[in-house]
Amino acid sequence: MDRQFLKFWGNFLLQAAENQKRLEDLTRWMTGGFSGADDLNELFRSAYGLKPSSGSGSIRTEAWEQAAAQFQKAFSEYLALFEAVPRSRYDALQKEKEHLEKKAEEQANTISQLRAQLAESRMAEGKVLSGFQQLMDIQNEQFRQVSEHVERMFSGKNRKSEDPS
């Protein structure tokens, strides 16, 4: 693990043991881009060996950003030892979970609507088939009647009943 991180963290925890407010300061400091708490900035500069540039009184931005990135990486690794995640990662996962739950609910509603439409379609299909079957039955009956009539007409059964002789 990063030696500077451990030095910073050790000094911070020693100070936090004296004052609970230090934990709140750390949270604000980290979420605020490593600014706002001068004593934490001093502790950070000391742990990471950042000295103000001569004459300007400020630290080179590049060195500060590199140290901040190194600190954040080490802090994430430290949290991983305890199977913890940073709040920003937790919040991102919570937001993604809510989005996925909403999407799943919408998909469940869509599936339900499609099943209802399919059931209606099958019922309509059943009615069409039933109507077609009835039509076929009627046509079969009519065809049978026509066939009987034609048979009687050509077989002479109608003539015999008309002929008195």
Backbone torsions as a table, in degrees:
resi	resn	phi	psi	omega
1	MET	NA	156.3	-177.2
2	ASP	-60.5	122.1	-176.9
3	ARG	-62.8	-41.7	179.9
4	GLN	-64.9	-39.1	178.1
5	PHE	-60.9	-46.8	-179.5
6	LEU	-61.5	-38.2	177.9
7	LYS	-64.1	-47.7	178.0
8	PHE	-59.9	-49.1	-174.9
9	TRP	-64.2	-40.8	178.0
10	GLY	-62.4	-47.6	178.0
11	ASN	-63.3	-40.1	179.5
12	PHE	-63.0	-46.0	-178.8
13	LEU	-64.6	-35.1	175.2
14	LEU	-62.9	-41.8	177.9
15	GLN	-70.2	-37.4	-179.1
16	ALA	-66.6	-29.9	178.4
17	ALA	-62.9	-27.8	179.1
18	GLU	-84.9	-26.0	-171.6
19	ASN	-151.9	118.4	-179.9
20	GLN	-62.4	-28.4	-177.9
21	LYS	-58.9	-25.4	-178.9
22	ARG	-60.9	-37.7	179.1
23	LEU	-65.2	-40.4	177.6
24	GLU	-66.1	-39.9	177.7
25	ASP	-61.7	-41.2	-179.6
26	LEU	-62.1	-43.2	179.3
27	THR	-61.1	-48.5	178.5
28	ARG	-62.3	-40.8	-177.7
29	TRP	-63.2	-46.4	-178.1
30	MET	-71.1	-40.4	-180.0
31	THR	-74.0	-19.9	179.4
32	GLY	-93.0	16.3	177.3
33	GLY	75.9	33.4	177.8
34	PHE	62.8	43.5	176.5
35	SER	-142.8	163.3	174.4
36	GLY	104.3	-26.8	-179.7
37	ALA	-116.6	98.6	-174.9
38	ASP	-59.1	-40.2	-179.1
39	ASP	-66.5	-35.1	176.0
40	LEU	-71.3	-36.6	176.1
41	ASN	-60.8	-42.8	179.4
42	GLU	-64.5	-43.1	178.2
43	LEU	-61.9	-41.8	179.2
44	PHE	-64.4	-48.8	179.0
45	ARG	-58.3	-41.6	-178.9
46	SER	-64.7	-45.9	-178.0
47	ALA	-67.2	-35.8	-176.3
48	TYR	-99.1	6.3	175.7
49	GLY	65.2	33.9	179.6
50	LEU	-92.8	119.5	179.3
51	LYS	-113.9	141.9	176.4
52	PRO	-59.5	145.2	177.5
53	SER	-64.1	146.5	-178.6
54	SER	-65.6	131.2	176.7
55	GLY	90.2	-36.5	-174.9
56	SER	-90.2	-28.2	-179.6
57	GLY	79.5	1.2	179.2
58	SER	-120.6	159.3	-179.0
59	ILE	-89.0	144.5	177.0
60	ARG	-57.1	133.1	-177.7
61	THR	-59.3	-42.1	-177.9
62	GLU	-61.5	-45.2	179.7
63	ALA	-65.4	-40.5	179.1
64	TRP	-62.7	-47.7	-178.7
65	GLU	-63.9	-38.8	178.1
66	GLN	-65.1	-42.9	178.5
67	ALA	-65.9	-40.0	179.0
68	ALA	-63.8	-42.0	178.5
69	ALA	-64.7	-41.8	178.6
70	GLN	-63.2	-41.0	178.7
71	PHE	-63.3	-47.6	-178.8
72	GLN	-62.3	-39.9	177.9
73	LYS	-63.0	-45.8	-179.6
74	ALA	-66.1	-36.8	179.3
75	PHE	-65.2	-40.8	176.9
76	SER	-63.0	-41.1	177.7
77	GLU	-64.8	-39.1	178.8
78	TYR	-62.9	-46.0	178.6
79	LEU	-63.3	-36.1	-179.8
80	ALA	-62.7	-29.5	177.0
81	LEU	-60.1	-30.9	-179.8
82	PHE	-100.8	11.4	-177.7
83	GLU	55.5	39.4	177.5
84	ALA	-110.8	159.6	177.6
85	VAL	-125.5	152.3	175.9
86	PRO	-63.8	152.6	-177.9
87	ARG	-58.1	-38.2	-179.4
88	SER	-62.5	-39.7	178.3
89	ARG	-68.1	-42.0	177.6
90	TYR	-60.3	-46.9	-179.7
91	ASP	-62.1	-40.7	178.6
92	ALA	-63.6	-43.0	178.6
93	LEU	-67.0	-37.7	177.9
94	GLN	-62.9	-43.3	179.3
95	LYS	-64.0	-43.1	178.1
96	GLU	-63.6	-40.5	178.8
97	LYS	-61.1	-45.9	179.7
98	GLU	-62.7	-40.4	178.4
99	HIS	-62.8	-44.1	-179.4
100	LEU	-67.8	-36.9	176.9
101	GLU	-63.8	-42.3	178.6
102	LYS	-63.4	-43.1	179.3
103	LYS	-63.6	-42.3	178.8
104	ALA	-63.0	-40.0	178.6
105	GLU	-64.4	-43.2	178.0
106	GLU	-62.7	-41.1	179.1
107	GLN	-66.6	-37.7	177.5
108	ALA	-63.9	-40.4	177.6
109	ASN	-64.2	-42.8	178.9
110	THR	-62.3	-44.0	178.7
111	ILE	-61.0	-43.0	179.3
112	SER	-61.9	-43.9	179.3
113	GLN	-64.9	-41.6	179.8
114	LEU	-66.3	-36.8	176.5
115	ARG	-65.0	-40.4	178.3
116	ALA	-64.2	-42.3	178.6
117	GLN	-64.2	-39.3	178.4
118	LEU	-64.3	-42.3	178.6
119	ALA	-63.0	-42.7	177.8
120	GLU	-63.2	-40.9	179.8
121	SER	-63.0	-41.7	179.1
122	ARG	-66.8	-37.3	177.7
123	MET	-65.2	-43.7	179.2
124	ALA	-64.4	-40.4	177.8
125	GLU	-62.0	-40.7	178.1
126	GLY	-63.5	-40.1	178.3
127	LYS	-66.1	-40.9	178.7
128	VAL	-63.1	-46.0	179.4
129	LEU	-63.3	-39.7	178.5
130	SER	-64.6	-43.7	178.0
131	GLY	-64.1	-40.1	178.0
132	PHE	-64.3	-40.9	178.0
133	GLN	-62.9	-42.6	178.0
134	GLN	-62.4	-42.0	178.2
135	LEU	-61.1	-43.6	178.7
136	MET	-62.9	-41.0	178.6
137	ASP	-62.8	-43.1	179.2
138	ILE	-64.3	-45.5	179.9
139	GLN	-64.2	-38.7	176.8
140	ASN	-61.8	-44.2	179.6
141	GLU	-63.6	-43.2	179.1
142	GLN	-65.0	-41.6	178.5
143	PHE	-63.0	-41.4	177.7
144	ARG	-60.7	-43.7	179.9
145	GLN	-64.5	-43.4	178.6
146	VAL	-63.1	-43.2	-180.0
147	SER	-61.3	-43.0	178.3
148	GLU	-63.1	-42.7	-179.2
149	HIS	-63.8	-45.0	179.1
150	VAL	-64.2	-41.3	179.8
151	GLU	-61.8	-45.3	179.4
152	ARG	-64.5	-35.9	-177.6
153	MET	-68.5	-41.8	-178.4
154	PHE	-84.7	-21.2	-179.6
155	SER	-85.5	-12.1	176.4
156	GLY	88.7	7.8	-179.7
157	LYS	-64.7	-35.6	179.1
158	ASN	-70.6	-34.3	-178.7
159	ARG	-71.9	-39.0	-178.6
160	LYS	-63.3	-39.8	179.0
161	SER	-71.6	-19.6	179.0
162	GLU	-89.7	-28.9	-178.0
163	ASP	-79.9	121.3	177.7
164	PRO	-77.9	-17.6	-176.9
165	SER	-82.7	NA	NA
